[in-house]
Amino acid sequence: MAEDIKAKLEKYRTAPFDSRFPNQNQTRNCWSNYVDYYRCQKALDAKGLDTQPCEWYKRVYKSLCPISWIQKWDEQREDGTFAGKI
Amino acid sequence: MSSFFGVVAKQIKSHPALIPLFIFISGGATMSVLALTRAALKNPDVSWDHKNNPEPWNQMKPNQQYKLLAVNMDYSKLKKDRPDF
């Protein structure tokens, strides 16, 4: 699985089609990948595994999300006011 | 409600040419109600049960189709491409 992820990350061009979010409004897609990245990090850290697979989520949310949203959410995470459950 | 159908029945008897109108209006009303119900129940963005299912979009399979008509997207070929954690 880790080797697939490395291969996929090297061939990454943009966020792939996600059947969970098929319509024009991709807000939820951005949110989901942002939250999944930090959840993945937390989960794999807790298990003591390498967090390299989590990079997939980071690449996807960086492709999808407006930079201002990412900055706002990063600040909220630091302040502890982030609305998502991580 | 019975008076409503009584009124409608009287109107139809006196103006039978209005029957197609009633058919289309009731058809349109039914379709809009069905669309709203489908959106409320099946839409993965909608979460009714915050405790047990707070993020319903995560319960979807990678090739599950929500749209009623999908043009140019072969859902059977989609695979899961997100890493597990």
N, CA and C atoms of all chains as a GROMACS GRO file, in nm:
protein
  513
    1MET      N    1   0.083  -0.121   0.000
    1MET     CA    2   0.000   0.000   0.000
    1MET      C    3   0.086   0.125   0.000
    2ALA      N    4   0.194   0.123   0.077
    2ALA     CA    5   0.278   0.242   0.084
    2ALA      C    6   0.349   0.265  -0.048
    3GLU      N    7   0.385   0.152  -0.116
    3GLU     CA    8   0.454   0.169  -0.244
    3GLU      C    9   0.359   0.225  -0.347
    4ASP      N   10   0.229   0.176  -0.342
    4ASP     CA   11   0.133   0.233  -0.436
    4ASP      C   12   0.118   0.383  -0.415
    5ILE      N   13   0.114   0.420  -0.285
    5ILE     CA   14   0.093   0.562  -0.257
    5ILE      C   15   0.210   0.644  -0.310
    6LYS      N   16   0.332   0.590  -0.291
    6LYS     CA   17   0.448   0.666  -0.341
    6LYS      C   18   0.439   0.680  -0.491
    7ALA      N   19   0.404   0.570  -0.559
    7ALA     CA   20   0.393   0.575  -0.705
    7ALA      C   21   0.284   0.674  -0.745
    8LYS      N   22   0.171   0.666  -0.673
    8LYS     CA   23   0.061   0.758  -0.708
    8LYS      C   24   0.102   0.902  -0.684
    9LEU      N   25   0.175   0.927  -0.575
    9LEU     CA   26   0.214   1.065  -0.547
    9LEU      C   27   0.308   1.118  -0.652
   10GLU      N   28   0.392   1.029  -0.707
   10GLU     CA   29   0.485   1.080  -0.808
   10GLU      C   30   0.414   1.112  -0.937
   11LYS      N   31   0.305   1.033  -0.965
   11LYS     CA   32   0.234   1.059  -1.090
   11LYS      C   33   0.122   1.160  -1.071
   12TYR      N   34   0.114   1.224  -0.956
   12TYR     CA   35  -0.002   1.308  -0.925
   12TYR      C   36  -0.010   1.428  -1.016
   13ARG      N   37  -0.126   1.451  -1.076
   13ARG     CA   38  -0.145   1.573  -1.154
   13ARG      C   39  -0.245   1.664  -1.084
   14THR      N   40  -0.364   1.609  -1.054
   14THR     CA   41  -0.462   1.690  -0.983
   14THR      C   42  -0.555   1.595  -0.909
   15ALA      N   43  -0.649   1.654  -0.834
   15ALA     CA   44  -0.739   1.571  -0.754
   15ALA      C   45  -0.825   1.486  -0.846
   16PRO      N   46  -0.833   1.355  -0.822
   16PRO     CA   47  -0.913   1.269  -0.911
   16PRO      C   48  -1.061   1.286  -0.884
   17PHE      N   49  -1.142   1.234  -0.975
   17PHE     CA   50  -1.286   1.238  -0.957
   17PHE      C   51  -1.322   1.160  -0.831
   18ASP      N   52  -1.405   1.222  -0.748
   18ASP     CA   53  -1.448   1.156  -0.626
   18ASP      C   54  -1.598   1.138  -0.635
   19SER      N   55  -1.643   1.011  -0.639
   19SER     CA   56  -1.785   0.989  -0.661
   19SER      C   57  -1.870   1.038  -0.546
   20ARG      N   58  -1.807   1.067  -0.430
   20ARG     CA   59  -1.885   1.120  -0.319
   20ARG      C   60  -1.928   1.264  -0.343
   21PHE      N   61  -1.858   1.331  -0.435
   21PHE     CA   62  -1.885   1.472  -0.461
   21PHE      C   63  -1.891   1.493  -0.611
   22PRO      N   64  -2.002   1.448  -0.674
   22PRO     CA   65  -2.002   1.449  -0.820
   22PRO      C   66  -2.042   1.582  -0.882
   23ASN      N   67  -2.092   1.676  -0.802
   23ASN     CA   68  -2.151   1.795  -0.860
   23ASN      C   69  -2.054   1.911  -0.860
   24GLN      N   70  -2.107   2.027  -0.897
   24GLN     CA   71  -2.017   2.141  -0.915
   24GLN      C   72  -1.961   2.190  -0.781
   25ASN      N   73  -2.040   2.181  -0.675
   25ASN     CA   74  -1.999   2.233  -0.546
   25ASN      C   75  -1.901   2.136  -0.481
   26GLN      N   76  -1.773   2.172  -0.480
   26GLN     CA   77  -1.670   2.084  -0.428
   26GLN      C   78  -1.625   2.124  -0.288
   27THR      N   79  -1.702   2.209  -0.223
   27THR     CA   80  -1.664   2.255  -0.089
   27THR      C   81  -1.642   2.138   0.005
   28ARG      N   82  -1.737   2.044   0.003
   28ARG     CA   83  -1.729   1.931   0.094
   28ARG      C   84  -1.608   1.845   0.063
   29ASN      N   85  -1.572   1.839  -0.065
   29ASN     CA   86  -1.455   1.762  -0.106
   29ASN      C   87  -1.329   1.821  -0.042
   30CYS      N   88  -1.315   1.953  -0.053
   30CYS     CA   89  -1.201   2.022   0.007
   30CYS      C   90  -1.197   1.998   0.157
   31TRP      N   91  -1.311   2.019   0.223
   31TRP     CA   92  -1.319   2.002   0.368
   31TRP      C   93  -1.282   1.860   0.408
   32SER      N   94  -1.339   1.764   0.335
   32SER     CA   95  -1.319   1.624   0.371
   32SER      C   96  -1.172   1.585   0.362
   33ASN      N   97  -1.105   1.631   0.255
   33ASN     CA   98  -0.965   1.594   0.242
   33ASN      C   99  -0.877   1.664   0.342
   34TYR      N  100  -0.911   1.789   0.375
   34TYR     CA  101  -0.833   1.861   0.475
   34TYR      C  102  -0.841   1.788   0.609
   35VAL      N  103  -0.966   1.757   0.647
   35VAL     CA  104  -0.986   1.690   0.776
   35VAL      C  105  -0.925   1.551   0.774
   36ASP      N  106  -0.938   1.481   0.660
   36ASP     CA  107  -0.884   1.345   0.652
   36ASP      C  108  -0.732   1.345   0.664
   37TYR      N  109  -0.666   1.450   0.612
   37TYR     CA  110  -0.521   1.454   0.624
   37TYR      C  111  -0.479   1.456   0.770
   38TYR      N  112  -0.543   1.545   0.848
   38TYR     CA  113  -0.501   1.554   0.987
   38TYR      C  114  -0.548   1.434   1.069
   39ARG      N  115  -0.662   1.376   1.031
   39ARG     CA  116  -0.705   1.255   1.101
   39ARG      C  117  -0.609   1.141   1.071
   40CYS      N  118  -0.568   1.132   0.944
   40CYS     CA  119  -0.476   1.026   0.903
   40CYS      C  120  -0.345   1.038   0.979
   41GLN      N  121  -0.295   1.162   0.988
   41GLN     CA  122  -0.170   1.182   1.062
   41GLN      C  123  -0.185   1.139   1.206
   42LYS      N  124  -0.296   1.181   1.267
   42LYS     CA  125  -0.317   1.150   1.408
   42LYS      C  126  -0.328   0.999   1.426
   43ALA      N  127  -0.404   0.933   1.335
   43ALA     CA  128  -0.426   0.789   1.352
   43ALA      C  129  -0.296   0.711   1.331
   44LEU      N  130  -0.220   0.747   1.226
   44LEU     CA  131  -0.098   0.670   1.200
   44LEU      C  132   0.010   0.700   1.302
   45ASP      N  133   0.010   0.823   1.354
   45ASP     CA  134   0.105   0.854   1.462
   45ASP      C  135   0.074   0.774   1.584
   46ALA      N  136  -0.057   0.763   1.614
   46ALA     CA  137  -0.095   0.688   1.734
   46ALA      C  138  -0.055   0.542   1.721
   47LYS      N  139  -0.062   0.488   1.596
   47LYS     CA  140  -0.023   0.348   1.578
   47LYS      C  141   0.126   0.332   1.562
   48GLY      N  142   0.197   0.445   1.548
   48GLY     CA  143   0.342   0.435   1.532
   48GLY      C  144   0.385   0.403   1.390
   49LEU      N  145   0.296   0.424   1.292
   49LEU     CA  146   0.331   0.391   1.154
   49LEU      C  147   0.379   0.515   1.080
   50ASP      N  148   0.438   0.492   0.964
   50ASP     CA  149   0.485   0.602   0.882
   50ASP      C  150   0.366   0.680   0.826
   51THR      N  151   0.371   0.811   0.834
   51THR     CA  152   0.256   0.890   0.788
   51THR      C  153   0.266   0.930   0.642
   52GLN      N  154   0.353   0.864   0.567
   52GLN     CA  155   0.368   0.897   0.427
   52GLN      C  156   0.238   0.883   0.346
   53PRO      N  157   0.155   0.779   0.369
   53PRO     CA  158   0.031   0.769   0.290
   53PRO      C  159  -0.060   0.890   0.307
   54CYS      N  160  -0.048   0.960   0.418
   54CYS     CA  161  -0.136   1.074   0.440
   54CYS      C  162  -0.110   1.186   0.341
   55GLU      N  163   0.009   1.184   0.279
   55GLU     CA  164   0.042   1.291   0.185
   55GLU      C  165  -0.058   1.300   0.070
   56TRP      N  166  -0.121   1.187   0.038
   56TRP     CA  167  -0.222   1.189  -0.069
   56TRP      C  168  -0.328   1.294  -0.039
   57TYR      N  169  -0.380   1.290   0.086
   57TYR     CA  170  -0.486   1.384   0.123
   57TYR      C  171  -0.437   1.527   0.117
   58LYS      N  172  -0.309   1.544   0.156
   58LYS     CA  173  -0.256   1.680   0.155
   58LYS      C  174  -0.249   1.732   0.010
   59ARG      N  175  -0.204   1.646  -0.082
   59ARG     CA  176  -0.195   1.692  -0.221
   59ARG      C  177  -0.334   1.726  -0.274
   60VAL      N  178  -0.433   1.640  -0.238
   60VAL     CA  179  -0.567   1.664  -0.290
   60VAL      C  180  -0.624   1.793  -0.234
   61TYR      N  181  -0.609   1.816  -0.104
   61TYR     CA  182  -0.671   1.939  -0.053
   61TYR      C  183  -0.597   2.061  -0.100
   62LYS      N  184  -0.466   2.047  -0.124
   62LYS     CA  185  -0.396   2.163  -0.179
   62LYS      C  186  -0.441   2.192  -0.321
   63SER      N  187  -0.481   2.087  -0.394
   63SER     CA  188  -0.532   2.111  -0.529
   63SER      C  189  -0.668   2.176  -0.526
   64LEU      N  190  -0.750   2.137  -0.429
   64LEU     CA  191  -0.890   2.178  -0.433
   64LEU      C  192  -0.919   2.306  -0.357
   65CYS      N  193  -0.855   2.326  -0.242
   65CYS     CA  194  -0.901   2.429  -0.151
   65CYS      C  195  -0.840   2.564  -0.183
   66PRO      N  196  -0.920   2.670  -0.170
   66PRO     CA  197  -0.864   2.804  -0.179
   66PRO      C  198  -0.761   2.826  -0.067
   67ILE      N  199  -0.655   2.898  -0.101
   67ILE     CA  200  -0.546   2.914  -0.004
   67ILE      C  201  -0.595   2.985   0.121
   68SER      N  202  -0.690   3.078   0.105
   68SER     CA  203  -0.737   3.152   0.222
   68SER      C  204  -0.807   3.059   0.319
   69TRP      N  205  -0.881   2.961   0.267
   69TRP     CA  206  -0.946   2.866   0.355
   69TRP      C  207  -0.844   2.785   0.432
   70ILE      N  208  -0.737   2.740   0.361
   70ILE     CA  209  -0.636   2.658   0.427
   70ILE      C  210  -0.570   2.739   0.538
   71GLN      N  211  -0.540   2.866   0.508
   71GLN     CA  212  -0.476   2.947   0.611
   71GLN      C  213  -0.570   2.967   0.730
   72LYS      N  214  -0.697   2.993   0.698
   72LYS     CA  215  -0.792   3.016   0.807
   72LYS      C  216  -0.805   2.892   0.893
   73TRP      N  217  -0.815   2.775   0.830
   73TRP     CA  218  -0.830   2.653   0.908
   73TRP      C  219  -0.704   2.620   0.986
   74ASP      N  220  -0.587   2.649   0.928
   74ASP     CA  221  -0.464   2.623   1.001
   74ASP      C  222  -0.458   2.709   1.127
   75GLU      N  223  -0.498   2.837   1.112
   75GLU     CA  224  -0.500   2.923   1.231
   75GLU      C  225  -0.599   2.872   1.334
   76GLN      N  226  -0.715   2.827   1.286
   76GLN     CA  227  -0.815   2.776   1.380
   76GLN      C  228  -0.765   2.653   1.452
   77ARG      N  229  -0.692   2.570   1.380
   77ARG     CA  230  -0.639   2.450   1.446
   77ARG      C  231  -0.540   2.488   1.554
   78GLU      N  232  -0.457   2.591   1.525
   78GLU     CA  233  -0.362   2.631   1.627
   78GLU      C  234  -0.433   2.689   1.748
   79ASP      N  235  -0.539   2.770   1.721
   79ASP     CA  236  -0.611   2.830   1.833
   79ASP      C  237  -0.698   2.731   1.905
   80GLY      N  238  -0.724   2.615   1.843
   80GLY     CA  239  -0.814   2.521   1.906
   80GLY      C  240  -0.960   2.549   1.875
   81THR      N  241  -0.987   2.636   1.775
   81THR     CA  242  -1.127   2.667   1.743
   81THR      C  243  -1.173   2.599   1.615
   82PHE      N  244  -1.096   2.504   1.566
   82PHE     CA  245  -1.135   2.438   1.441
   82PHE      C  246  -1.261   2.357   1.459
   83ALA      N  247  -1.354   2.371   1.361
   83ALA     CA  248  -1.485   2.311   1.378
   83ALA      C  249  -1.488   2.161   1.353
   84GLY      N  250  -1.390   2.109   1.282
   84GLY     CA  251  -1.396   1.967   1.248
   84GLY      C  252  -1.340   1.879   1.357
   85LYS      N  253  -1.385   1.756   1.357
   85LYS     CA  254  -1.336   1.662   1.456
   85LYS      C  255  -1.212   1.593   1.402
   86ILE      N  256  -1.096   1.617   1.465
   86ILE     CA  257  -0.973   1.555   1.414
   86ILE      C  258  -0.926   1.452   1.515
   87MET      N  259  -5.967   1.857   0.309
   87MET     CA  260  -5.909   1.793   0.191
   87MET      C  261  -6.017   1.741   0.097
   88SER      N  262  -6.131   1.690   0.155
   88SER     CA  263  -6.233   1.635   0.067
   88SER      C  264  -6.300   1.748  -0.010
   89SER      N  265  -6.311   1.866   0.053
   89SER     CA  266  -6.370   1.978  -0.019
   89SER      C  267  -6.279   2.020  -0.134
   90PHE      N  268  -6.150   2.005  -0.115
   90PHE     CA  269  -6.057   2.039  -0.223
   90PHE      C  270  -6.081   1.951  -0.343
   91PHE      N  271  -6.092   1.819  -0.321
   91PHE     CA  272  -6.115   1.730  -0.434
   91PHE      C  273  -6.254   1.750  -0.491
   92GLY      N  274  -6.353   1.788  -0.405
   92GLY     CA  275  -6.487   1.817  -0.455
   92GLY      C  276  -6.486   1.934  -0.551
   93VAL      N  277  -6.413   2.038  -0.511
   93VAL     CA  278  -6.402   2.156  -0.598
   93VAL      C  279  -6.336   2.120  -0.729
   94VAL      N  280  -6.226   2.043  -0.718
   94VAL     CA  281  -6.153   2.004  -0.841
   94VAL      C  282  -6.243   1.919  -0.930
   95ALA      N  283  -6.317   1.825  -0.868
   95ALA     CA  284  -6.402   1.736  -0.949
   95ALA      C  285  -6.509   1.818  -1.021
   96LYS      N  286  -6.566   1.917  -0.947
   96LYS     CA  287  -6.668   2.001  -1.014
   96LYS      C  288  -6.606   2.076  -1.130
   97GLN      N  289  -6.486   2.130  -1.111
   97GLN     CA  290  -6.422   2.207  -1.218
   97GLN      C  291  -6.397   2.118  -1.339
   98ILE      N  292  -6.352   1.995  -1.311
   98ILE     CA  293  -6.321   1.906  -1.424
   98ILE      C  294  -6.449   1.874  -1.499
   99LYS      N  295  -6.561   1.849  -1.424
   99LYS     CA  296  -6.685   1.815  -1.493
   99LYS      C  297  -6.732   1.928  -1.582
  100SER      N  298  -6.714   2.053  -1.531
  100SER     CA  299  -6.766   2.164  -1.612
  100SER      C  300  -6.667   2.207  -1.720
  101HIS      N  301  -6.539   2.181  -1.700
  101HIS     CA  302  -6.442   2.218  -1.802
  101HIS      C  303  -6.348   2.102  -1.827
  102PRO      N  304  -6.393   2.004  -1.903
  102PRO     CA  305  -6.309   1.885  -1.922
  102PRO      C  306  -6.178   1.913  -1.993
  103ALA      N  307  -6.171   2.027  -2.060
  103ALA     CA  308  -6.046   2.056  -2.129
  103ALA      C  309  -5.933   2.086  -2.032
  104LEU      N  310  -5.969   2.104  -1.905
  104LEU     CA  311  -5.864   2.136  -1.807
  104LEU      C  312  -5.795   2.013  -1.753
  105ILE      N  313  -5.840   1.894  -1.794
  105ILE     CA  314  -5.783   1.773  -1.737
  105ILE      C  315  -5.632   1.763  -1.759
  106PRO      N  316  -5.582   1.791  -1.879
  106PRO     CA  317  -5.435   1.783  -1.894
  106PRO      C  318  -5.363   1.878  -1.799
  107LEU      N  319  -5.426   1.994  -1.772
  107LEU     CA  320  -5.363   2.088  -1.680
  107LEU      C  321  -5.345   2.025  -1.543
  108PHE      N  322  -5.454   1.960  -1.496
  108PHE     CA  323  -5.444   1.898  -1.364
  108PHE      C  324  -5.341   1.788  -1.361
  109ILE      N  325  -5.334   1.713  -1.473
  109ILE     CA  326  -5.237   1.605  -1.478
  109ILE      C  327  -5.096   1.660  -1.467
  110PHE      N  328  -5.068   1.766  -1.545
  110PHE     CA  329  -4.932   1.818  -1.542
  110PHE      C  330  -4.898   1.882  -1.409
  111ILE      N  331  -4.997   1.953  -1.351
  111ILE     CA  332  -4.966   2.018  -1.223
  111ILE      C  333  -4.942   1.915  -1.115
  112SER      N  334  -5.030   1.812  -1.111
  112SER     CA  335  -5.008   1.711  -1.006
  112SER      C  336  -4.879   1.633  -1.033
  113GLY      N  337  -4.850   1.608  -1.160
  113GLY     CA  338  -4.723   1.541  -1.191
  113GLY      C  339  -4.604   1.623  -1.147
  114GLY      N  340  -4.608   1.753  -1.175
  114GLY     CA  341  -4.498   1.839  -1.133
  114GLY      C  342  -4.484   1.845  -0.982
  115ALA      N  343  -4.598   1.854  -0.913
  115ALA     CA  344  -4.591   1.860  -0.767
  115ALA      C  345  -4.536   1.730  -0.711
  116THR      N  346  -4.580   1.618  -0.767
  116THR     CA  347  -4.528   1.489  -0.719
  116THR      C  348  -4.378   1.479  -0.741
  117MET      N  349  -4.333   1.521  -0.860
  117MET     CA  350  -4.189   1.509  -0.888
  117MET      C  351  -4.108   1.598  -0.796
  118SER      N  352  -4.159   1.718  -0.766
  118SER     CA  353  -4.078   1.804  -0.678
  118SER      C  354  -4.072   1.748  -0.537
  119VAL      N  355  -4.185   1.691  -0.491
  119VAL     CA  356  -4.182   1.631  -0.357
  119VAL      C  357  -4.088   1.512  -0.354
  120LEU      N  358  -4.092   1.430  -0.459
  120LEU     CA  359  -4.002   1.316  -0.462
  120LEU      C  360  -3.856   1.359  -0.466
  121ALA      N  361  -3.828   1.465  -0.543
  121ALA     CA  362  -3.690   1.511  -0.551
  121ALA      C  363  -3.642   1.562  -0.415
  122LEU      N  364  -3.728   1.636  -0.345
  122LEU     CA  365  -3.690   1.685  -0.214
  122LEU      C  366  -3.668   1.571  -0.115
  123THR      N  367  -3.758   1.472  -0.121
  123THR     CA  368  -3.744   1.358  -0.030
  123THR      C  369  -3.616   1.283  -0.058
  124ARG      N  370  -3.585   1.265  -0.187
  124ARG     CA  371  -3.463   1.194  -0.221
  124ARG      C  372  -3.341   1.270  -0.172
  125ALA      N  373  -3.346   1.403  -0.189
  125ALA     CA  374  -3.233   1.482  -0.143
  125ALA      C  375  -3.219   1.473   0.008
  126ALA      N  376  -3.333   1.473   0.077
  126ALA     CA  377  -3.326   1.468   0.223
  126ALA      C  378  -3.273   1.334   0.271
  127LEU      N  379  -3.312   1.225   0.205
  127LEU     CA  380  -3.278   1.094   0.257
  127LEU      C  381  -3.149   1.038   0.200
  128LYS      N  382  -3.125   1.063   0.070
  128LYS     CA  383  -3.015   0.993   0.006
  128LYS      C  384  -2.891   1.078  -0.013
  129ASN      N  385  -2.903   1.208  -0.005
  129ASN     CA  386  -2.789   1.295  -0.034
  129ASN      C  387  -2.680   1.274   0.070
  130PRO      N  388  -2.558   1.243   0.026
  130PRO     CA  389  -2.453   1.218   0.126
  130PRO      C  390  -2.410   1.341   0.204
  131ASP      N  391  -2.454   1.460   0.164
  131ASP     CA  392  -2.421   1.577   0.242
  131ASP      C  393  -2.511   1.594   0.363
  132VAL      N  394  -2.622   1.521   0.366
  132VAL     CA  395  -2.722   1.541   0.470
  132VAL      C  396  -2.701   1.440   0.581
  133SER      N  397  -2.688   1.489   0.703
  133SER     CA  398  -2.669   1.399   0.816
  133SER      C  399  -2.784   1.416   0.912
  134TRP      N  400  -2.864   1.312   0.929
  134TRP     CA  401  -2.976   1.319   1.023
  134TRP      C  402  -2.932   1.278   1.163
  135ASP      N  403  -2.841   1.183   1.168
  135ASP     CA  404  -2.802   1.125   1.296
  135ASP      C  405  -2.661   1.170   1.328
  136HIS      N  406  -2.648   1.277   1.410
  136HIS     CA  407  -2.514   1.332   1.431
  136HIS      C  408  -2.426   1.240   1.513
  137LYS      N  409  -2.489   1.154   1.595
  137LYS     CA  410  -2.404   1.073   1.681
  137LYS      C  411  -2.347   0.955   1.604
  138ASN      N  412  -2.437   0.883   1.530
  138ASN     CA  413  -2.390   0.759   1.470
  138ASN      C  414  -2.340   0.777   1.328
  139ASN      N  415  -2.386   0.878   1.259
  139ASN     CA  416  -2.345   0.895   1.120
  139ASN      C  417  -2.322   1.042   1.090
  140PRO      N  418  -2.219   1.101   1.148
  140PRO     CA  419  -2.202   1.245   1.130
  140PRO      C  420  -2.150   1.284   0.994
  141GLU      N  421  -2.085   1.191   0.921
  141GLU     CA  422  -2.029   1.225   0.791
  141GLU      C  423  -2.070   1.120   0.690
  142PRO      N  424  -2.193   1.130   0.639
  142PRO     CA  425  -2.244   1.021   0.555
  142PRO      C  426  -2.167   1.003   0.426
  143TRP      N  427  -2.094   1.106   0.381
  143TRP     CA  428  -2.020   1.088   0.256
  143TRP      C  429  -1.907   0.988   0.270
  144ASN      N  430  -1.868   0.960   0.392
  144ASN     CA  431  -1.763   0.861   0.411
  144ASN      C  432  -1.816   0.718   0.406
  145GLN      N  433  -1.950   0.703   0.406
  145GLN     CA  434  -2.005   0.568   0.399
  145GLN      C  435  -2.028   0.523   0.257
  146MET      N  436  -1.997   0.607   0.160
  146MET     CA  437  -2.026   0.572   0.022
  146MET      C  438  -1.915   0.485  -0.035
  147LYS      N  439  -1.956   0.394  -0.126
  147LYS     CA  440  -1.855   0.314  -0.194
  147LYS      C  441  -1.791   0.400  -0.304
  148PRO      N  442  -1.670   0.361  -0.348
  148PRO     CA  443  -1.602   0.444  -0.448
  148PRO      C  444  -1.672   0.448  -0.583
  149ASN      N  445  -1.756   0.347  -0.613
  149ASN     CA  446  -1.821   0.354  -0.743
  149ASN      C  447  -1.972   0.368  -0.729
  150GLN      N  448  -2.013   0.424  -0.615
  150GLN     CA  449  -2.157   0.442  -0.596
  150GLN      C  450  -2.201   0.570  -0.663
  151GLN      N  451  -2.313   0.562  -0.736
  151GLN     CA  452  -2.358   0.679  -0.809
  151GLN      C  453  -2.474   0.744  -0.738
  152TYR      N  454  -2.459   0.873  -0.708
  152TYR     CA  455  -2.571   0.944  -0.647
  152TYR      C  456  -2.656   1.014  -0.752
  153LYS      N  457  -2.592   1.065  -0.857
  153LYS     CA  458  -2.667   1.141  -0.955
  153LYS      C  459  -2.764   1.051  -1.028
  154LEU      N  460  -2.876   1.106  -1.067
  154LEU     CA  461  -2.974   1.028  -1.141
  154LEU      C  462  -2.929   1.004  -1.283
  155LEU      N  463  -2.863   1.103  -1.342
  155LEU     CA  464  -2.815   1.087  -1.478
  155LEU      C  465  -2.672   1.136  -1.483
  156ALA      N  466  -2.579   1.047  -1.507
  156ALA     CA  467  -2.438   1.085  -1.512
  156ALA      C  468  -2.391   1.071  -1.655
  157VAL      N  469  -2.345   1.183  -1.711
  157VAL     CA  470  -2.301   1.183  -1.850
  157VAL      C  471  -2.151   1.168  -1.852
  158ASN      N  472  -2.098   1.080  -1.935
  158ASN     CA  473  -1.953   1.069  -1.953
  158ASN      C  474  -1.878   1.027  -1.829
  159MET      N  475  -1.938   0.950  -1.741
  159MET     CA  476  -1.862   0.901  -1.624
  159MET      C  477  -1.901   0.757  -1.604
  160ASP      N  478  -1.806   0.667  -1.626
  160ASP     CA  479  -1.833   0.525  -1.613
  160ASP      C  480  -1.808   0.484  -1.469
  161TYR      N  481  -1.916   0.476  -1.390
  161TYR     CA  482  -1.899   0.449  -1.248
  161TYR      C  483  -1.848   0.310  -1.220
  162SER      N  484  -1.869   0.217  -1.314
  162SER     CA  485  -1.826   0.081  -1.282
  162SER      C  486  -1.674   0.069  -1.282
  163LYS      N  487  -1.605   0.168  -1.348
  163LYS     CA  488  -1.460   0.155  -1.356
  163LYS      C  489  -1.388   0.223  -1.241
  164LEU      N  490  -1.462   0.289  -1.152
  164LEU     CA  491  -1.395   0.364  -1.047
  164LEU      C  492  -1.346   0.269  -0.939
  165LYS      N  493  -1.229   0.301  -0.886
  165LYS     CA  494  -1.176   0.219  -0.777
  165LYS      C  495  -1.144   0.311  -0.661
  166LYS      N  496  -1.122   0.251  -0.549
  166LYS     CA  497  -1.085   0.332  -0.432
  166LYS      C  498  -0.939   0.372  -0.446
  167ASP      N  499  -0.913   0.501  -0.434
  167ASP     CA  500  -0.774   0.542  -0.450
  167ASP      C  501  -0.722   0.621  -0.330
  168ARG      N  502  -0.797   0.621  -0.221
  168ARG     CA  503  -0.750   0.696  -0.105
  168ARG      C  504  -0.684   0.600  -0.008
  169PRO      N  505  -0.576   0.640   0.056
  169PRO     CA  506  -0.512   0.549   0.151
  169PRO      C  507  -0.598   0.528   0.275
  170ASP      N  508  -0.589   0.411   0.331
  170ASP     CA  509  -0.661   0.380   0.455
  170ASP      C  510  -0.585   0.432   0.574
  171PHE      N  511  -0.658   0.459   0.679
  171PHE     CA  512  -0.588   0.489   0.804
  171PHE      C  513  -0.677   0.460   0.923
   0.00000   0.00000   0.00000
